[in-house]
Amino acid sequence: MSEQTAATNNGWMNRALNTIEVVGNKLPDPAVLFALLMVIVWGMSWLFSGMTFSEIDPRTGQQIQIVNLLSGNALTTFASNIVTTFVNFPPLGVVLVAMLGLGVAEYTGFINAGLRSILAVTPATFLTPVLIAVGVLSHVAVDAGYVLVIPLGAVIFYAAGRHPLAGIAAAFAGVSGGFSATFFVPSSLDPLLAGMTQVSAQILDPTVIINPLNNYIFTTASTVLIVVIGWFLTDKVIEPRLAKTKVDGDTSQMITMEALSTQERKGLRAAVTSMFVVALLLALSIVLPAATPWAAPAEQVAEGMNPLLVAASPLMKSIVTLILVFFLVPGIVYGYVSGSVSNHRDIIKGMSHAMSGMGYYIVMAFFCALFLYAFNQSNLGTLLALKGANALKAMGLPLAMTLVGIVFLSGFVNLVVGSASAKWALIGAIMVPMLMELGISPDLTQAAYRVGDSSTNIITPLLPYFPLIVVFCQKYVKNSGIGTLVALMLPYSIAMLLLWTAFLLGFWALDIPLGLGASYDYIPAR
């Protein structure tokens, strides 16, 4: 890809991004890279395991101790858990189950016909912002955006005559870069982070109670900022840079803008009707029973939250199953009505075809899962996070600069610790009480963390879904690699980090409420 884009090297930004892409793509294959990183982690864990560190792990109250992964016990534990580690790798089951339904919908032609129908009436000008907004909205369905919105972003852009990698970049910016934005509907991340913030705040003041929607107004308003940033960068920076990049994947099954035939329109109407029937049945199962089985138990629901929308609810846990059903049913209906399939064997063939395309991802996911397991077990990421937090505390910066420091610290920690909750459990226990002592509320500290965490999601290979996005890119441009994706997403990451931080400071300066029951100042209880 880098040779093909050489002709577009106009200006320092293109030269810098092309350099990042070239260097990144000279790295070993992502699967091998994860294996090498795992070996490096093993070596570093052995090197630092004998050292004493003063940092206290807030989760255990004990001094940080690096675990030697080359010890006999650690190696045998690692070997005996390889299958479990791989099978329990969070994105693996999500991706494969969702792809069964998507595979049938694609194989029968339902997705092709549906997108052609939508694009025929969608103004080209608003294609990018709508895609990014849908990416942000997908957070309601937990991680569904990674397996649904991002690949469809490529398909939609290609069908509209635009570069598919630009569609991937725009969708990825919305789904992952805008992870802490909310499009009117709260996500499961809100009560999760608020609960941890409350625990951290009560280290200093046991009377502090944090509302689960304490950042809701800020994160909702942030959606507009994310869409504007993504829209500008996609259309003005990313897509022009991709202009000379040849799409050399298998284009035989890619969507082209042709008018629907009579049989396709008939099949599409039947398929959409079947989707509405499934949605109606789901809705009835939610609203008709006095106590719907889709809701979480009352003891697992934080005050002010909808029991259907918390992470513990069966509805949220069934999102991937619902994706499977919502694409499998209309895919089958479309196939039979339009005549693209003739019997059940064709349906199974569609599923098999989808799985055959996931072989490389499965291999990559295997090594990624083992690397993340080793990195988490070693405590190296925890040590880096705590050292960064303590260093920021020791600087004694002005309040505004301290907030900026939290944003950038969170962004850095995000590069070495993948889980949003794990990062906040580590640095929140230090930062929340520290800023409370300076008069800054836990609500504001949490908002600063969310900005930094979200902004760098899209450039860290430690994001569990990062290998999957690389595979999506390779479907259209064969020699895409980690460097390709990082170069695509770096402009979004930098812009979000800077502008979103300024946006938060603007909220603070204008005293705009962050959310429900939130404040900017902390006043100790008397």
C-alpha positions as CSV (number, residue, x, y, z in Angstrom):
1,M,0.0,0.0,0.0
2,S,2.8,2.4,0.8
3,E,4.3,2.2,-2.7
4,Q,0.9,3.0,-4.2
5,T,0.4,6.0,-2.0
6,A,3.8,7.5,-2.7
7,A,2.5,9.8,-5.3
8,T,0.3,11.5,-2.8
9,N,3.1,12.6,-0.5
10,N,2.1,16.3,-0.6
11,G,2.8,18.0,2.7
12,W,4.3,17.0,6.0
13,M,1.2,15.2,7.2
14,N,1.2,12.7,4.3
15,R,4.9,12.2,4.6
16,A,4.6,11.5,8.3
17,L,1.7,9.1,7.9
18,N,3.4,7.3,5.0
19,T,6.5,6.9,7.1
20,I,4.5,5.5,10.0
21,E,2.8,3.1,7.6
22,V,6.0,1.9,6.0
23,V,7.7,1.4,9.4
24,G,4.6,-0.3,10.8
25,N,4.2,-2.6,7.8
26,K,7.8,-3.7,8.0
27,L,7.1,-5.2,11.4
28,P,6.5,-9.0,11.3
29,D,3.0,-10.4,10.5
30,P,0.7,-9.4,13.4
31,A,0.4,-13.0,14.6
32,V,4.2,-13.3,14.8
33,L,4.5,-9.9,16.3
34,F,2.2,-10.8,19.2
35,A,4.2,-14.0,19.7
36,L,7.4,-12.0,19.8
37,L,5.9,-9.5,22.2
38,M,4.9,-12.4,24.5
39,V,8.5,-13.6,24.5
40,I,9.7,-10.0,25.4
41,V,7.2,-9.9,28.2
42,W,8.5,-13.2,29.5
43,G,12.0,-11.8,29.5
44,M,11.1,-8.5,31.2
45,S,9.1,-10.3,33.8
46,W,12.2,-12.4,34.7
47,L,14.4,-9.3,34.7
48,F,12.1,-7.2,37.0
49,S,10.8,-10.0,39.2
50,G,13.6,-9.7,41.7
51,M,13.2,-5.9,42.1
52,T,11.2,-4.1,44.8
53,F,8.8,-1.3,43.9
54,S,7.2,1.2,46.2
55,E,4.0,1.5,44.2
56,I,0.9,0.0,46.0
57,D,-1.7,-1.8,43.9
58,P,-5.0,-0.2,44.9
59,R,-6.9,-3.4,44.1
60,T,-5.0,-5.5,46.7
61,G,-3.4,-2.9,49.0
62,Q,0.0,-4.7,48.5
63,Q,3.2,-3.5,46.9
64,I,3.5,-4.2,43.2
65,Q,5.4,-7.4,42.5
66,I,6.3,-8.4,39.0
67,V,5.5,-12.0,38.4
68,N,8.3,-14.1,36.8
69,L,6.6,-15.8,33.9
70,L,9.7,-18.0,33.3
71,S,9.4,-19.8,36.6
72,G,8.3,-23.4,36.6
73,N,4.9,-22.8,38.1
74,A,4.2,-19.9,35.8
75,L,5.2,-21.9,32.7
76,T,3.2,-24.9,33.6
77,T,0.1,-22.7,34.4
78,F,0.5,-21.0,31.1
79,A,0.8,-24.3,29.2
80,S,-2.2,-25.9,31.0
81,N,-4.4,-22.8,30.3
82,I,-3.6,-22.2,26.6
83,V,-6.8,-23.7,25.4
84,T,-8.9,-21.8,28.0
85,T,-7.1,-18.6,27.3
86,F,-7.8,-18.8,23.6
87,V,-11.4,-20.0,23.9
88,N,-12.2,-17.3,26.5
89,F,-10.6,-14.5,24.4
90,P,-13.5,-12.0,24.6
91,P,-13.7,-11.0,20.9
92,L,-13.4,-14.6,19.5
93,G,-16.8,-15.9,20.2
94,V,-18.5,-12.5,19.6
95,V,-16.9,-12.3,16.1
96,L,-17.5,-15.9,15.0
97,V,-21.2,-16.1,16.2
98,A,-22.1,-12.8,14.7
99,M,-20.4,-13.7,11.4
100,L,-22.6,-16.8,11.0
101,G,-25.7,-14.5,10.6
102,L,-23.8,-11.8,8.7
103,G,-22.4,-14.5,6.4
104,V,-25.8,-15.8,5.4
105,A,-27.1,-12.3,4.9
106,E,-24.1,-11.5,2.7
107,Y,-24.1,-14.8,0.8
108,T,-27.8,-14.6,-0.1
109,G,-27.5,-11.0,-1.2
110,F,-29.7,-9.4,1.5
111,I,-26.9,-7.0,2.7
112,N,-26.1,-6.2,-0.9
113,A,-29.6,-5.3,-1.9
114,G,-30.4,-3.5,1.4
115,L,-27.3,-1.2,1.1
116,R,-28.0,-0.5,-2.6
117,S,-31.6,0.5,-1.6
118,I,-30.4,2.8,1.2
119,L,-27.6,4.4,-0.8
120,A,-30.0,5.2,-3.6
121,V,-31.8,7.7,-1.3
122,T,-29.0,8.8,1.0
123,P,-27.3,12.1,0.1
124,A,-23.6,11.4,-0.5
125,T,-22.7,14.5,1.6
126,F,-24.0,13.0,4.8
127,L,-22.7,9.4,4.4
128,T,-19.6,10.0,6.6
129,P,-21.3,11.7,9.6
130,V,-24.2,9.2,9.6
131,L,-21.7,6.3,9.6
132,I,-19.8,7.8,12.5
133,A,-22.9,8.6,14.5
134,V,-24.1,5.0,14.0
135,G,-20.7,3.9,15.3
136,V,-21.2,5.9,18.5
137,L,-24.8,4.6,18.9
138,S,-23.5,1.0,18.6
139,H,-22.1,1.2,22.1
140,V,-25.6,0.5,23.5
141,A,-25.0,-3.0,22.1
142,V,-21.7,-3.3,23.9
143,D,-19.1,-4.5,21.3
144,A,-21.5,-5.1,18.4
145,G,-20.0,-2.1,16.5
146,Y,-16.7,-3.9,15.9
147,V,-18.3,-6.8,14.2
148,L,-21.1,-5.0,12.5
149,V,-20.6,-1.3,11.9
150,I,-17.0,-1.3,10.9
151,P,-17.1,-4.0,8.1
152,L,-20.4,-2.4,6.9
153,G,-18.7,1.0,6.8
154,A,-16.2,-0.4,4.2
155,V,-19.1,-2.0,2.2
156,I,-21.1,1.2,2.2
157,F,-18.2,3.4,1.1
158,Y,-17.2,0.9,-1.6
159,A,-20.8,0.8,-2.9
160,A,-20.9,4.6,-3.0
161,G,-17.8,4.7,-5.1
162,R,-15.5,5.7,-2.3
163,H,-12.5,4.0,-0.8
164,P,-13.4,1.1,1.6
165,L,-10.5,1.8,3.9
166,A,-11.9,5.3,4.5
167,G,-15.2,3.7,5.5
168,I,-13.3,1.4,7.9
169,A,-11.5,4.4,9.4
170,A,-14.7,6.5,9.8
171,A,-16.6,3.6,11.4
172,F,-13.6,2.7,13.7
173,A,-13.4,6.4,14.8
174,G,-17.0,6.3,15.8
175,V,-17.1,2.9,17.4
176,S,-13.8,2.9,19.3
177,G,-12.5,6.5,19.2
178,G,-15.9,7.7,20.4
179,F,-16.2,4.9,22.9
180,S,-16.9,7.3,25.8
181,A,-19.4,9.3,23.8
182,T,-23.1,8.4,24.2
183,F,-25.8,9.1,21.6
184,F,-28.7,9.8,23.9
185,V,-28.8,6.3,25.3
186,P,-26.4,5.5,28.2
187,S,-24.0,2.6,27.7
188,S,-23.0,-0.1,30.1
189,L,-19.7,1.7,30.7
190,D,-21.5,4.5,32.6
191,P,-22.4,2.5,35.7
192,L,-19.2,0.5,35.5
193,L,-16.9,3.5,35.7
194,A,-19.1,5.4,38.2
195,G,-19.0,2.5,40.6
196,M,-15.2,2.4,40.5
197,T,-15.1,6.2,40.9
198,Q,-17.3,5.9,44.0
199,V,-15.0,3.3,45.5
200,S,-12.0,5.5,44.8
201,A,-13.7,8.6,46.2
202,Q,-14.7,6.8,49.4
203,I,-11.0,6.2,50.2
204,L,-11.0,9.9,51.2
205,D,-14.6,10.5,52.0
206,P,-16.9,7.5,52.8
207,T,-20.0,9.7,52.3
208,V,-19.5,10.3,48.6
209,I,-22.1,8.8,46.3
210,I,-21.6,8.9,42.5
211,N,-24.6,8.9,40.1
212,P,-24.1,6.3,37.3
213,L,-25.1,9.1,34.8
214,N,-22.6,11.6,36.3
215,N,-21.0,12.3,32.8
216,Y,-24.1,11.8,30.7
217,I,-24.6,15.4,29.5
218,F,-20.9,15.7,28.6
219,T,-20.7,12.4,26.8
220,T,-23.9,13.1,24.9
221,A,-22.6,16.5,23.8
222,S,-19.3,14.8,22.9
223,T,-21.0,12.8,20.2
224,V,-21.4,16.0,18.1
225,L,-17.6,16.7,18.5
226,I,-16.7,13.2,17.5
227,V,-18.9,13.3,14.4
228,V,-17.5,16.7,13.3
229,I,-13.9,15.6,13.9
230,G,-14.4,12.3,12.1
231,W,-16.3,13.9,9.2
232,F,-13.6,16.5,8.5
233,L,-10.7,14.1,8.8
234,T,-12.3,11.3,6.7
235,D,-13.3,13.6,3.9
236,K,-10.4,16.0,3.9
237,V,-7.4,14.0,5.1
238,I,-7.9,10.3,5.0
239,E,-9.8,9.8,1.8
240,P,-7.5,12.1,-0.3
241,R,-4.5,10.2,1.0
242,L,-6.1,6.9,-0.1
243,A,-6.9,8.2,-3.6
244,K,-4.0,6.3,-5.2
245,T,-4.4,3.2,-3.1
246,K,-5.6,0.4,-5.3
247,V,-8.3,-1.9,-4.0
248,D,-6.8,-5.2,-4.9
249,G,-9.0,-7.6,-2.8
250,D,-11.5,-10.0,-4.3
251,T,-14.1,-7.6,-5.8
252,S,-16.3,-10.2,-7.3
253,Q,-18.7,-10.2,-4.3
254,M,-18.3,-6.5,-3.5
255,I,-21.4,-4.3,-3.8
256,T,-21.8,-2.1,-6.9
257,M,-24.5,0.6,-7.4
258,E,-26.9,-1.0,-9.7
259,A,-30.7,-0.7,-9.7
260,L,-32.5,-3.5,-7.9
261,S,-34.2,-6.1,-10.1
262,T,-37.9,-6.9,-9.6
263,Q,-37.0,-10.2,-7.9
264,E,-34.5,-8.4,-5.6
265,R,-37.0,-5.8,-4.6
266,K,-39.6,-8.5,-3.8
267,G,-37.0,-10.4,-1.7
268,L,-35.9,-7.2,0.1
269,R,-39.5,-6.4,1.1
270,A,-40.0,-9.9,2.4
271,A,-36.7,-9.8,4.3
272,V,-37.4,-6.4,5.9
273,T,-40.8,-7.6,6.9
274,S,-39.3,-10.6,8.6
275,M,-36.9,-8.3,10.5
276,F,-39.9,-6.3,11.8
277,V,-41.6,-9.5,12.9
278,V,-38.5,-10.6,14.8
279,A,-38.2,-7.1,16.4
280,L,-41.9,-7.1,17.3
281,L,-41.6,-10.5,19.0
282,L,-38.6,-9.2,20.9
283,A,-40.4,-6.1,22.0
284,L,-43.5,-8.1,23.1
285,S,-41.2,-10.4,25.2
286,I,-39.9,-7.3,26.9
287,V,-43.1,-5.3,27.6
288,L,-45.8,-7.9,28.0
289,P,-44.5,-9.9,31.0
290,A,-45.0,-8.2,34.4
291,A,-41.3,-9.0,35.1
292,T,-39.5,-9.4,31.8
293,P,-36.9,-12.1,31.9
294,W,-34.7,-9.8,29.8
295,A,-34.1,-7.4,32.7
296,A,-31.2,-7.7,35.3
297,P,-32.1,-8.6,38.9
298,A,-32.8,-5.5,41.0
299,E,-29.7,-6.0,43.2
300,Q,-27.5,-5.7,40.1
301,V,-29.0,-2.4,38.9
302,A,-27.5,0.9,40.0
303,E,-29.9,3.7,41.0
304,G,-31.1,5.6,38.0
305,M,-30.2,2.9,35.4
306,N,-32.6,0.9,33.2
307,P,-32.5,-2.8,34.2
308,L,-32.6,-3.7,30.5
309,L,-29.5,-1.7,29.7
310,V,-27.0,-2.6,32.4
311,A,-24.2,-5.1,31.4
312,A,-25.7,-7.8,33.7
313,S,-29.0,-7.9,31.9
314,P,-29.8,-11.0,29.8
315,L,-30.7,-8.5,27.0
316,M,-27.3,-7.0,26.9
317,K,-25.6,-10.4,27.2
318,S,-27.7,-11.6,24.3
319,I,-26.7,-8.8,21.9
320,V,-24.5,-11.1,19.8
321,T,-27.3,-13.7,19.6
322,L,-29.7,-11.0,18.5
323,I,-27.3,-9.9,15.8
324,L,-27.1,-13.5,14.6
325,V,-31.0,-13.8,14.5
326,F,-31.6,-10.3,13.0
327,F,-29.3,-11.1,10.0
328,L,-29.9,-14.9,9.7
329,V,-33.7,-14.7,9.5
330,P,-34.0,-11.9,6.8
331,G,-31.0,-13.4,5.0
332,I,-32.8,-16.7,4.7
333,V,-36.1,-15.1,3.7
334,Y,-34.4,-12.9,1.1
335,G,-32.6,-15.9,-0.3
336,Y,-35.7,-18.0,-0.9
337,V,-37.9,-15.1,-2.1
338,S,-35.4,-13.6,-4.5
339,G,-34.2,-17.0,-5.7
340,S,-30.6,-16.6,-4.7
341,V,-30.8,-19.9,-2.7
342,S,-32.8,-23.0,-3.4
343,N,-32.4,-25.2,-0.3
344,H,-31.0,-25.4,3.3
345,R,-27.6,-26.5,2.0
346,D,-27.1,-23.1,0.4
347,I,-27.7,-21.5,3.8
348,I,-25.1,-23.7,5.4
349,K,-22.8,-22.9,2.5
350,G,-23.2,-19.2,3.3
351,M,-22.2,-19.9,6.9
352,S,-19.2,-22.0,5.8
353,H,-18.1,-19.3,3.4
354,A,-18.1,-16.7,6.2
355,M,-16.1,-18.9,8.5
356,S,-13.6,-19.7,5.8
357,G,-12.7,-16.1,5.6
358,M,-12.0,-15.9,9.3
359,G,-9.1,-18.3,9.3
360,Y,-6.4,-15.7,9.5
361,Y,-8.2,-13.8,12.2
362,I,-8.5,-17.0,14.3
363,V,-4.7,-17.5,14.0
364,M,-4.0,-13.9,14.9
365,A,-6.5,-14.0,17.8
366,F,-4.7,-17.1,19.2
367,F,-1.4,-15.3,19.6
368,C,-3.0,-12.0,20.7
369,A,-4.9,-13.8,23.5
370,L,-1.7,-15.5,24.7
371,F,0.2,-12.2,24.7
372,L,-2.5,-10.3,26.6
373,Y,-2.7,-13.1,29.1
374,A,1.1,-13.0,29.7
375,F,1.1,-9.2,29.9
376,N,-1.7,-9.1,32.4
377,Q,-0.2,-11.9,34.5
378,S,3.2,-10.2,34.7
379,N,1.9,-7.0,36.3
380,L,4.1,-4.9,34.0
381,G,1.1,-2.9,32.7
382,T,0.0,-2.2,36.3
383,L,3.5,-1.0,37.3
384,L,3.6,1.4,34.3
385,A,0.2,2.8,35.1
386,L,1.0,3.4,38.8
387,K,4.3,5.0,38.1
388,G,2.7,7.4,35.7
389,A,0.0,8.3,38.1
390,N,2.4,8.9,40.9
391,A,4.7,11.0,38.7
392,L,1.7,13.2,37.7
393,K,0.8,13.6,41.4
394,A,4.3,14.6,42.3
395,M,4.4,17.4,39.7
396,G,2.0,19.6,41.6
397,L,0.6,21.3,38.4
398,P,-2.2,23.9,38.3
399,L,-5.7,22.4,38.3
400,A,-6.3,22.8,34.6
401,M,-2.9,21.3,33.7
402,T,-3.5,18.5,36.1
403,L,-6.7,17.6,34.3
404,V,-4.9,17.7,31.0
405,G,-2.2,15.5,32.6
406,I,-4.9,12.9,33.6
407,V,-6.2,12.9,30.0
408,F,-2.7,12.3,28.6
409,L,-1.8,9.8,31.3
410,S,-5.0,7.8,30.5
411,G,-4.2,7.9,26.9
412,F,-0.7,6.5,27.6
413,V,-1.9,3.8,30.0
414,N,-4.5,2.8,27.3
415,L,-1.5,1.8,25.1
416,V,-0.4,-0.8,27.7
417,V,-3.6,-1.9,29.5
418,G,-6.5,-2.9,27.3
419,S,-9.4,-3.0,29.7
420,A,-11.2,0.3,30.4
421,S,-12.3,-0.9,33.8
422,A,-8.8,-2.2,34.7
423,K,-7.2,1.1,33.8
424,W,-9.6,3.1,35.9
425,A,-9.3,0.7,38.8
426,L,-5.5,1.3,38.8
427,I,-5.2,5.1,38.2
428,G,-8.6,6.2,39.6
429,A,-7.7,5.0,43.1
430,I,-4.8,7.5,43.0
431,M,-6.2,10.3,40.9
432,V,-9.7,10.6,42.4
433,P,-8.6,11.2,46.1
434,M,-5.7,13.3,45.0
435,L,-7.9,15.8,43.1
436,M,-10.6,15.7,45.8
437,E,-7.9,17.1,48.1
438,L,-7.4,19.9,45.6
439,G,-11.2,20.6,45.4
440,I,-11.9,18.8,42.1
441,S,-14.9,16.5,42.1
442,P,-14.7,12.8,41.2
443,D,-17.2,13.4,38.4
444,L,-14.7,15.8,36.6
445,T,-11.8,13.4,37.2
446,Q,-13.7,10.6,35.7
447,A,-14.7,12.7,32.6
448,A,-11.0,13.5,32.0
449,Y,-10.1,9.8,32.2
450,R,-12.8,8.9,29.7
451,V,-11.5,11.5,27.2
452,G,-7.9,10.1,27.3
453,D,-9.0,6.5,27.3
454,S,-11.3,6.9,24.2
455,S,-8.9,8.9,22.2
456,T,-6.1,6.3,22.0
457,N,-8.3,3.2,21.6
458,I,-7.9,3.4,17.8
459,I,-4.1,3.3,17.7
460,T,-3.3,0.6,20.3
461,P,-2.7,-3.0,19.0
462,L,-3.6,-4.1,22.6
463,L,-7.2,-3.3,21.8
464,P,-8.6,-6.9,21.6
465,Y,-10.5,-6.0,18.3
466,F,-7.5,-4.4,16.7
467,P,-6.4,-7.6,14.8
468,L,-9.9,-7.9,13.5
469,I,-9.9,-4.4,12.0
470,V,-6.6,-5.3,10.3
471,V,-8.3,-8.3,8.7
472,F,-11.1,-6.1,7.5
473,C,-8.5,-3.8,5.8
474,Q,-6.8,-6.8,4.2
475,K,-10.1,-7.8,2.6
476,Y,-9.8,-4.7,0.4
477,V,-6.1,-4.0,0.3
478,K,-4.2,-7.2,0.6
479,N,-0.9,-5.9,2.0
480,S,-2.5,-3.9,4.8
481,G,-0.9,-4.3,8.1
482,I,-0.7,-2.8,11.6
483,G,1.2,0.2,10.1
484,T,-1.6,0.8,7.6
485,L,-4.3,0.9,10.3
486,V,-2.2,3.0,12.7
487,A,-1.4,5.5,10.0
488,L,-5.1,5.7,9.1
489,M,-6.2,6.3,12.6
490,L,-3.5,8.5,14.1
491,P,-4.9,11.8,12.8
492,Y,-8.2,10.9,14.5
493,S,-6.5,10.0,17.7
494,I,-4.4,13.2,17.9
495,A,-7.4,15.4,16.9
496,M,-9.7,13.8,19.5
497,L,-7.1,14.0,22.2
498,L,-6.5,17.7,21.7
499,L,-10.0,18.9,20.8
500,W,-11.9,16.7,23.2
501,T,-9.6,17.9,26.1
502,A,-10.3,21.5,25.1
503,F,-14.0,20.6,25.0
504,L,-13.9,19.3,28.5
505,L,-12.1,22.4,29.7
506,G,-14.7,24.5,28.0
507,F,-17.5,22.6,29.9
508,W,-15.6,23.4,33.1
509,A,-15.0,27.0,32.3
510,L,-18.6,27.6,31.3
511,D,-19.9,25.5,34.3
512,I,-22.1,23.4,32.0
513,P,-23.3,20.3,34.0
514,L,-21.4,17.2,33.3
515,G,-24.3,14.9,34.1
516,L,-27.0,14.0,36.6
517,G,-26.0,14.7,40.2
518,A,-22.5,15.8,39.0
519,S,-20.4,18.7,40.1
520,Y,-17.0,20.3,39.3
521,D,-16.0,21.1,42.8
522,Y,-15.5,18.8,45.8
523,I,-16.6,20.2,49.1
524,P,-15.8,17.9,52.1
525,A,-18.7,16.9,54.3
526,R,-18.7,18.7,57.6
